[in-house]
Amino acid sequence: MDGEVAQLAALAISANYRLANPDDPMPWFAEQRAFATCGQIGFRAAVKGRFGKLRHVPVADTPSSWLELLEHAGVDRVVINCTRLDQEPEPGEEVLPDRLMAGFAGGGSLWTMATHAPDGGALCWQAGWRAAFPEARDGRIWRAEYFAEPCLGARLQADVDQASAVLAAALQDAISFATKNEYSRVAALFGSALELLETSRDPLDIARPPGPADTLSPSARRLLFAGQRGWIFDNMGLWRDQDFSQALWRRYAEISEALYSAVTAAIVAAVNSSAVRP
């Protein structure tokens, strides 16, 4: 999964868990994998200046202090949203599909996070990443800042069963296409994603340190892990040396597009399920 999306998901899941379990120290939180490439993660909120113009001021300088801020502000849930940016281009504007841009920093669809208060108020947070520490020896080269402005909030999209069914179908189509066209490595990756979704067993046996996903229900956790593994789309390093006919290229694009829609919906549903109170 894209690092920016992974971090947004981790923040939302962690926030919902903290709000529901305020006494849990969450020892895994500060050093989790989603933060591993960032030397600094800060949070800013919009306030009105002298002439009514909005400006962003720091409200938390670490993810841990941001969680404390949410508790003190009376936030009751945090949800994420994914908005396609390639659906309604301006007349004459040529727009690349979001799935093609998803591998670039800041590219692809627009991912946001909304913190909701019981009175109906909400703040929408959008991330900005820049390589502020290029010489960092520990690999923490990025500075991530989250900017918040008042908004109408985001709809709670958390139908895990439906998202799982859609993702399973998209993965099966991708496996069939890759197998038929002799891309065994790609088929194995998609196959491992499907097995994660259906059984939670990872055939690739990749180590997973403790993290926010452990607080999800088993079905939501399987959906999130499968979505992460299915985040391949048009990775040319995997689909190399293609010699497809035009018809096959069209089918390839259809499968990649369906997979992108299924994976992004899966991540949203899995993460937002953490906002649903029993």
Secondary structure, DSSP 8 states (H G I E B T S, - for coil): --HHHHHHHHHHHHHHHHHH-TT---TTSTT-GGGTTEEEEEEEEEEE-TTS-EEEEEEESSHHHHHHHHHHHT--EEEEEEE-SSSS--TT-----HHHHTTSTT-SSEEEEEEE-TTS-EEEEEEEEE---TT-TTS--EEEEEEEEEE--------HHHHHHHHHHHHHHHHHHHHHTT-HHHHHHHHHHHHHHHH---TT-----S-GGGGS-HHHHHHHHHHHHTTTTT-TTTSTT----HHHHHHHHHHHHHHHHHHHHHHHHHHHGGG---
